[in-house]
Amino acid sequence: MISESPSTSFPKSQIKVLLLENIHHLARDLFLGEGYQVETLVGALSEAQLVEKIRDVHILGIRSKTQVTEAVLSEGKRLLTVGAFCIGTNQIDIEAAKRRGIPVFNAPFGNTRSVAEMILAEIIMLSRQLGHRSMEMHQQIWKKISKNCHEVRGKTIGIIGYGHIGTQVSTLAEALGMRVIFHDVLSKLPLGNAKPANSLAHLLRESDFVTLHVPETPQTKGLIGVSEISKMKNGAYLLNASRGTVIQIPALVEALKSGKLAGAAVDVFPEEPESNTNDYVTELQGLENVILTPHIGGATEEAQANIGEEVPTTLIRFVNTGATVGSVNFPSVDVPHSENCHRVLNVHRNVPGVLSAVNKIVSDLGGNIIAQSLATDSSIGYLILDTDQALSQDVKKHIEQLSASIKTRLLY
C-alpha cells in the first residue's frame, strides 16, 4: 500500500483517475476502494479535449476510440500510467509514453472468449447463409434452400494469429468437429489436435474458413490482399475481428463479387466512427452472405466486467508497488514487499553504469539495499529498489539527479 505520509509518497486521496468511453463500473469501484479520486465520462475525448483534461490526471483509462498522442502525453506531467480497457493499444503512442516513464497496460484476456464465440457463430451463419435468410424473412421473403449450405463439421479452419483469442477459437472449433490449422510469426504450442501450417500460403490453400487474430503492426497492415485471396480455396470464407487495416477491403470486395469467396464476416474497419451514427458507409455493404458488425467482438457484459476488473488490478498494483508485469511498453519487474523499508522506483535511459551509480549512491549515504531488481529493453531500464526508511528521501533525490533518469518515485 502507498503510505499516506507526505514525507514518503503521494497520498492516495490525491491520486486522480480519469476513465473514458463508458468503462465498466467495476473499474470505478476498484479505484474508489483504493481511496483514489475517480472521474468517468461516457464518450471519447478529442485530442484537444484530452490535452486539457490530462494535466492533473495520474491514471488514465480508455478503450479503443480515444487517441493518446504525443501531444496528450506531453501535457500529462502527473501521469503515472495508462490503461487500455481492450486488447489493442495502437490508439496509444506507447513509445512516447515509455520515453516519459509511463507504463501502458491492456486487457489481454478479458474479452477473448466473447470474440472467439462470435467467430464460431459467424462461421456457422456463413456456412448456412443464415444472415441473408433472416434478412429475407424480415422482408416477407420465404426462401427455403439447401444449395451451398453446409455443416462445419469436418471443414478446415485456418487461424492467423495463435494468441489468446486464436487459441480459444481453436478449442471451440475443434469441439465442433473442425480440423484446425494455424499460422503465427512465433512458435506456439498447439492445443488439442491443432496443427501449425508450414506457411501463410499453406494455410490459405488448405482452409475452408480463414479467421484473423493479429495485432496491428507494420507487418500486418494489408496482410490479406489480392495475392493472398487468390491462394484461398474457391468458395472459402474470410473472417476478421482483429484490426481493420489487416484486410485490403477492395480486394475482399472484388473476391466476393466474383464468387472467389463465398462469404465474409467483418467486425473491424480501416476507418471507424468515434460514436454511434446512422450514416456509416463501407464498400462491403449490400454484398450477399457478408456479415458486418460494428466492432463488437468483445462487446458482451461478461467481457466488459472481466476487463473492468483485469485492467484496474494491474494499474493499482503498479501505483501501489511499482510492478510492471503485463505492461506492453515496459520491462517486466516485480519485487515482493520487504518489511521496514521504503521503495524507490526509477525509470532511466538504458545506458551503461546506471546500476553502479545507484549502488554507489546508497553506499555513500551509508544505506543498505534490502531488495533490488532491474530490467531493461532497448531504450529504457526500470529499477525497483528497497532501502532504509531513514535514507530513502536522500536516495530518491540523488537517483533522480542522475543524467540518465527519466522518472523517479518513492513508495511506502
C-alpha positions as CSV (number, residue, x, y, z in Angstrom):
1,M,0.0,0.0,0.0
2,I,1.2,3.6,-0.6
3,S,1.8,5.4,2.6
4,E,-0.4,8.4,3.4
5,S,2.6,10.2,4.8
6,P,3.5,13.1,2.6
7,S,7.2,12.6,3.6
8,T,7.3,9.4,1.6
9,S,4.9,9.1,-1.3
10,F,1.9,10.7,-2.8
11,P,-1.3,10.3,-0.7
12,K,-3.9,8.0,-2.3
13,S,-6.6,10.5,-1.7
14,Q,-5.0,12.9,-4.1
15,I,-4.5,10.4,-6.9
16,K,-6.9,11.3,-9.8
17,V,-8.3,8.7,-12.2
18,L,-10.0,9.6,-15.5
19,L,-12.0,6.8,-17.1
20,L,-13.4,7.4,-20.6
21,E,-15.7,5.6,-23.1
22,N,-18.2,4.2,-20.6
23,I,-15.7,1.8,-18.9
24,H,-17.4,-0.8,-16.7
25,H,-18.4,0.4,-13.2
26,L,-16.3,-2.3,-11.6
27,A,-13.2,-0.3,-12.6
28,R,-14.6,2.8,-10.9
29,D,-15.4,0.8,-7.8
30,L,-11.9,-0.7,-7.6
31,F,-10.2,2.7,-7.8
32,L,-12.6,4.2,-5.3
33,G,-11.9,1.3,-3.0
34,E,-8.2,2.3,-3.0
35,G,-9.2,5.8,-2.0
36,Y,-8.4,7.4,-5.4
37,Q,-10.5,10.2,-6.9
38,V,-12.4,9.0,-10.0
39,E,-14.0,10.8,-12.9
40,T,-15.9,8.9,-15.5
41,L,-17.1,10.0,-18.9
42,V,-19.4,8.1,-21.3
43,G,-17.7,9.0,-24.6
44,A,-14.2,9.5,-26.0
45,L,-12.4,12.9,-26.0
46,S,-10.8,14.6,-28.9
47,E,-7.0,15.3,-28.7
48,A,-7.6,18.9,-27.7
49,Q,-10.1,18.0,-25.0
50,L,-7.8,15.3,-23.6
51,V,-4.9,17.7,-23.6
52,E,-6.9,20.0,-21.3
53,K,-8.2,17.1,-19.1
54,I,-4.9,15.2,-18.7
55,R,-2.9,17.9,-16.8
56,D,-3.9,16.8,-13.3
57,V,-4.6,13.1,-14.0
58,H,-2.4,10.4,-12.6
59,I,-4.2,7.3,-14.1
60,L,-5.9,7.4,-17.5
61,G,-8.3,4.6,-18.6
62,I,-9.5,4.4,-22.2
63,R,-11.0,2.0,-24.7
64,S,-10.4,1.9,-28.5
65,K,-11.6,5.4,-29.6
66,T,-9.5,7.7,-27.5
67,Q,-6.2,8.7,-29.1
68,V,-3.4,9.1,-26.5
69,T,-0.9,11.0,-28.7
70,E,2.4,12.7,-28.1
71,A,0.6,16.0,-27.6
72,V,-1.6,14.4,-24.9
73,L,1.3,12.7,-23.1
74,S,3.5,15.9,-23.2
75,E,0.8,17.6,-21.1
76,G,0.4,14.7,-18.7
77,K,3.0,16.0,-16.3
78,R,1.5,14.0,-13.4
79,L,0.5,10.9,-15.4
80,L,1.8,7.7,-13.8
81,T,0.2,5.1,-16.1
82,V,-2.3,4.5,-18.9
83,G,-4.8,1.5,-19.0
84,A,-6.3,0.3,-22.3
85,F,-9.6,-1.4,-21.4
86,C,-9.3,-3.6,-24.5
87,I,-6.7,-5.8,-26.2
88,G,-5.3,-3.3,-28.7
89,T,-3.0,-0.5,-27.8
90,N,-2.5,1.1,-31.3
91,Q,-4.6,4.1,-30.2
92,I,-1.8,4.9,-27.7
93,D,1.7,6.2,-28.6
94,I,3.3,3.6,-26.4
95,E,6.9,4.7,-27.4
96,A,6.2,8.3,-26.4
97,A,4.7,7.0,-23.1
98,K,7.8,4.9,-22.5
99,R,10.1,7.9,-23.1
100,R,8.3,9.7,-20.4
101,G,8.4,6.8,-17.9
102,I,4.7,5.9,-18.3
103,P,3.9,2.2,-18.5
104,V,0.8,1.2,-20.5
105,F,-1.3,-1.8,-19.6
106,N,-4.0,-3.5,-21.5
107,A,-6.6,-6.4,-21.2
108,P,-5.1,-9.4,-23.0
109,F,-7.5,-11.9,-21.6
110,G,-10.8,-10.2,-20.6
111,N,-12.7,-10.5,-23.9
112,T,-11.1,-13.5,-25.5
113,R,-14.0,-15.8,-25.0
114,S,-16.5,-13.3,-26.3
115,V,-14.6,-12.8,-29.5
116,A,-14.0,-16.5,-30.0
117,E,-17.7,-17.3,-29.6
118,M,-18.7,-14.6,-32.1
119,I,-16.3,-16.1,-34.7
120,L,-17.7,-19.6,-34.3
121,A,-21.2,-18.2,-34.5
122,E,-20.3,-16.4,-37.7
123,I,-18.7,-19.4,-39.2
124,I,-21.9,-21.4,-38.8
125,M,-24.0,-18.4,-40.0
126,L,-21.9,-18.0,-43.2
127,S,-21.8,-21.8,-43.9
128,R,-25.7,-21.9,-43.7
129,Q,-26.3,-18.4,-45.2
130,L,-28.3,-17.5,-42.1
131,G,-27.7,-13.8,-42.3
132,H,-29.4,-13.5,-45.6
133,R,-32.2,-15.9,-44.8
134,S,-33.0,-13.9,-41.7
135,M,-32.9,-10.6,-43.7
136,E,-35.2,-12.1,-46.3
137,M,-37.7,-13.2,-43.7
138,H,-37.8,-9.7,-42.3
139,Q,-38.6,-8.6,-45.8
140,Q,-41.5,-11.2,-46.1
141,I,-39.5,-13.5,-48.4
142,W,-39.7,-17.2,-47.7
143,K,-36.7,-18.8,-49.4
144,K,-36.0,-22.4,-48.2
145,I,-32.9,-23.7,-49.9
146,S,-30.1,-26.1,-49.1
147,K,-27.8,-25.4,-52.1
148,N,-24.4,-24.1,-51.0
149,C,-25.3,-24.6,-47.3
150,H,-23.1,-26.9,-45.3
151,E,-22.3,-28.2,-41.9
152,V,-19.0,-27.0,-40.5
153,R,-18.1,-30.5,-39.1
154,G,-15.1,-31.8,-41.0
155,K,-14.2,-28.5,-42.5
156,T,-10.8,-26.8,-42.1
157,I,-10.4,-23.6,-40.2
158,G,-7.2,-21.6,-40.6
159,I,-6.3,-19.3,-37.7
160,I,-3.9,-16.5,-38.5
161,G,-2.5,-15.4,-35.1
162,Y,-2.5,-18.1,-32.5
163,G,-2.6,-15.9,-29.4
164,H,-5.2,-15.6,-26.6
165,I,-8.1,-15.3,-29.0
166,G,-6.8,-17.6,-31.7
167,T,-6.3,-20.4,-29.2
168,Q,-9.8,-20.0,-27.9
169,V,-11.2,-20.2,-31.4
170,S,-9.0,-23.3,-32.0
171,T,-10.5,-25.1,-28.9
172,L,-14.1,-24.2,-29.8
173,A,-13.7,-25.1,-33.5
174,E,-12.3,-28.5,-32.6
175,A,-15.2,-29.1,-30.3
176,L,-17.5,-28.6,-33.4
177,G,-15.5,-31.3,-35.3
178,M,-13.5,-28.9,-37.4
179,R,-9.9,-29.5,-38.5
180,V,-7.7,-26.7,-37.1
181,I,-4.5,-25.3,-38.6
182,F,-2.8,-22.1,-37.6
183,H,-0.1,-19.7,-38.6
184,D,1.9,-17.3,-36.2
185,V,5.1,-15.4,-36.5
186,L,6.2,-17.1,-33.2
187,S,6.4,-20.8,-32.4
188,K,3.3,-21.7,-30.5
189,L,2.3,-24.8,-28.6
190,P,-0.8,-26.3,-30.4
191,L,-3.9,-27.0,-28.4
192,G,-5.7,-30.3,-28.9
193,N,-5.3,-31.6,-32.4
194,A,-4.5,-28.2,-34.0
195,K,-1.5,-28.2,-36.4
196,P,0.8,-25.4,-37.4
197,A,0.7,-24.6,-41.1
198,N,4.0,-24.7,-42.9
199,S,3.4,-21.1,-44.1
200,L,0.7,-18.5,-44.5
201,A,0.3,-19.6,-48.1
202,H,-0.2,-23.2,-47.0
203,L,-2.8,-22.1,-44.5
204,L,-4.7,-20.1,-47.2
205,R,-4.7,-23.0,-49.6
206,E,-5.9,-25.6,-47.1
207,S,-8.6,-23.7,-45.2
208,D,-12.3,-23.5,-45.8
209,F,-12.5,-20.7,-43.3
210,V,-9.7,-18.2,-42.6
211,T,-10.0,-16.1,-39.5
212,L,-7.6,-13.3,-38.5
213,H,-6.5,-12.6,-34.9
214,V,-3.4,-10.5,-35.2
215,P,-2.4,-7.1,-33.8
216,E,-1.9,-4.0,-35.9
217,T,1.8,-3.8,-36.8
218,P,3.7,-2.7,-39.9
219,Q,3.9,-6.4,-40.8
220,T,0.1,-7.0,-40.5
221,K,-1.1,-3.9,-42.3
222,G,-2.6,-5.0,-45.6
223,L,-1.7,-8.6,-44.8
224,I,-4.6,-10.1,-46.8
225,G,-4.8,-8.6,-50.3
226,V,-5.3,-9.8,-53.9
227,S,-2.3,-12.2,-53.9
228,E,-3.3,-13.8,-50.6
229,I,-7.0,-14.2,-51.5
230,S,-6.0,-15.7,-54.8
231,K,-4.3,-18.5,-52.9
232,M,-7.5,-19.3,-50.9
233,K,-9.9,-22.1,-51.9
234,N,-12.7,-21.2,-54.3
235,G,-15.8,-20.8,-52.2
236,A,-13.9,-20.2,-48.9
237,Y,-14.8,-17.7,-46.2
238,L,-12.8,-14.9,-44.7
239,L,-13.4,-13.5,-41.1
240,N,-11.7,-10.5,-39.5
241,A,-12.2,-9.5,-35.9
242,S,-8.6,-8.2,-35.3
243,R,-7.8,-4.9,-36.8
244,G,-9.4,-3.1,-39.8
245,T,-6.2,-2.5,-41.6
246,V,-5.3,-6.2,-41.9
247,I,-7.5,-6.9,-44.9
248,Q,-7.3,-4.8,-48.1
249,I,-11.1,-4.1,-48.4
250,P,-11.2,-3.5,-52.2
251,A,-9.5,-6.9,-52.7
252,L,-12.1,-8.5,-50.5
253,V,-15.0,-6.8,-52.2
254,E,-13.8,-8.0,-55.6
255,A,-13.3,-11.6,-54.4
256,L,-16.9,-11.6,-53.0
257,K,-18.4,-10.1,-56.2
258,S,-16.5,-12.5,-58.4
259,G,-17.6,-15.5,-56.4
260,K,-14.0,-16.4,-55.5
261,L,-15.1,-16.2,-51.8
262,A,-18.5,-17.5,-50.7
263,G,-18.8,-15.0,-47.9
264,A,-17.1,-13.0,-45.2
265,A,-17.6,-11.6,-41.7
266,V,-16.0,-8.3,-40.8
267,D,-16.1,-6.7,-37.4
268,V,-13.3,-4.1,-37.8
269,F,-12.7,-1.5,-40.4
270,P,-9.9,0.8,-41.6
271,E,-12.0,3.8,-40.6
272,E,-14.4,3.7,-37.7
273,P,-16.6,6.5,-36.3
274,E,-15.9,7.7,-32.8
275,S,-19.5,7.3,-31.7
276,N,-22.7,5.6,-32.9
277,T,-24.0,7.0,-36.2
278,N,-26.7,6.4,-38.8
279,D,-24.6,7.2,-41.9
280,Y,-21.6,4.8,-41.7
281,V,-20.5,3.7,-45.2
282,T,-18.3,0.8,-46.3
283,E,-17.8,-0.9,-49.7
284,L,-18.8,-4.2,-48.1
285,Q,-22.5,-3.1,-47.6
286,G,-25.0,-4.8,-49.8
287,L,-22.9,-7.8,-50.7
288,E,-24.5,-11.3,-50.4
289,N,-23.6,-13.5,-47.5
290,V,-21.5,-10.9,-45.8
291,I,-21.9,-10.3,-42.0
292,L,-21.0,-6.8,-40.9
293,T,-20.8,-5.9,-37.3
294,P,-19.7,-2.6,-35.6
295,H,-16.6,-3.7,-33.8
296,I,-18.5,-5.7,-31.2
297,G,-16.3,-8.8,-30.9
298,G,-15.6,-8.1,-27.2
299,A,-18.9,-6.2,-26.5
300,T,-20.5,-8.6,-24.0
301,E,-21.4,-7.8,-20.5
302,E,-19.2,-10.6,-19.3
303,A,-16.2,-9.3,-21.3
304,Q,-16.6,-5.8,-20.1
305,A,-16.9,-6.9,-16.5
306,N,-13.8,-9.0,-16.9
307,I,-11.9,-6.1,-18.4
308,G,-13.3,-3.8,-15.8
309,E,-11.5,-5.9,-13.2
310,E,-8.4,-7.0,-15.1
311,V,-7.0,-3.6,-16.1
312,P,-7.6,-1.7,-12.8
313,T,-5.9,-4.6,-10.9
314,T,-2.7,-4.1,-12.8
315,L,-2.9,-0.3,-12.7
316,I,-3.4,-0.3,-8.9
317,R,-0.7,-2.8,-8.4
318,F,1.7,-0.6,-10.4
319,V,0.8,2.5,-8.5
320,N,1.0,0.8,-5.1
321,T,4.0,-1.5,-5.6
322,G,5.7,-0.4,-8.9
323,A,5.1,-3.8,-10.5
324,T,5.1,-3.6,-14.3
325,V,4.1,-7.2,-15.1
326,G,1.7,-7.1,-18.0
327,S,2.9,-3.7,-19.4
328,V,3.0,-3.5,-23.2
329,N,5.9,-1.0,-23.3
330,F,7.9,-1.5,-20.1
331,P,10.4,-4.1,-18.9
332,S,8.7,-6.5,-16.5
333,V,9.7,-6.1,-12.9
334,D,8.0,-7.2,-9.7
335,V,9.7,-7.3,-6.3
336,P,7.9,-8.8,-3.2
337,H,7.3,-6.4,-0.4
338,S,10.1,-6.1,2.2
339,E,9.4,-5.1,5.8
340,N,10.7,-1.9,7.4
341,C,11.9,-0.2,4.2
342,H,10.9,2.3,1.6
343,R,10.8,1.6,-2.1
344,V,12.4,3.7,-4.8
345,L,11.2,3.3,-8.4
346,N,13.4,4.6,-11.2
347,V,12.9,4.8,-15.0
348,H,16.1,5.7,-16.9
349,R,17.6,5.6,-20.3
350,N,19.3,2.3,-20.9
351,V,22.9,3.4,-20.8
352,P,25.9,1.8,-19.1
353,G,26.7,2.4,-15.5
354,V,23.3,3.4,-14.0
355,L,23.0,0.4,-11.6
356,S,26.6,1.0,-10.5
357,A,25.8,4.7,-9.9
358,V,22.6,3.8,-7.9
359,N,24.5,1.3,-5.7
360,K,27.2,3.9,-5.1
361,I,24.6,6.4,-4.0
362,V,23.2,4.0,-1.4
363,S,26.7,3.1,-0.3
364,D,27.9,6.6,0.0
365,L,24.9,7.5,2.1
366,G,25.6,4.6,4.5
367,G,22.5,2.8,3.5
368,N,21.5,-0.8,2.8
369,I,19.9,-2.3,-0.2
370,I,17.2,-4.7,1.1
371,A,15.9,-5.8,-2.3
372,Q,16.7,-4.7,-5.9
373,S,15.6,-5.7,-9.4
374,L,16.5,-4.1,-12.7
375,A,15.2,-5.0,-16.2
376,T,15.9,-3.3,-19.4
377,D,14.8,-3.1,-23.0
378,S,16.5,-1.5,-26.0
379,S,15.8,2.1,-24.7
380,I,15.0,2.2,-21.0
381,G,15.8,0.5,-17.8
382,Y,13.3,0.1,-14.9
383,L,14.6,-0.3,-11.3
384,I,12.8,-1.2,-8.1
385,L,15.0,-0.6,-5.0
386,D,14.0,-1.3,-1.4
387,T,16.2,0.6,1.1
388,D,16.4,2.0,4.6
389,Q,13.4,4.3,5.6
390,A,15.7,6.9,7.1
391,L,17.7,7.4,3.9
392,S,15.0,6.9,1.3
393,Q,14.4,10.6,0.6
394,D,18.1,11.2,0.0
395,V,18.4,8.1,-2.1
396,K,15.5,9.2,-4.3
397,K,16.9,12.7,-4.6
398,H,20.3,11.6,-5.7
399,I,18.9,8.9,-8.1
400,E,16.6,11.4,-9.9
401,Q,19.6,13.7,-10.4
402,L,21.4,11.1,-12.4
403,S,21.7,12.3,-16.0
404,A,20.0,9.1,-17.3
405,S,17.0,9.3,-15.1
406,I,13.6,9.9,-16.6
407,K,11.2,9.5,-13.7
408,T,11.8,8.6,-10.0
409,R,9.1,7.8,-7.4
410,L,9.1,6.9,-3.7
411,L,6.7,4.4,-2.1
412,Y,5.8,3.4,1.4
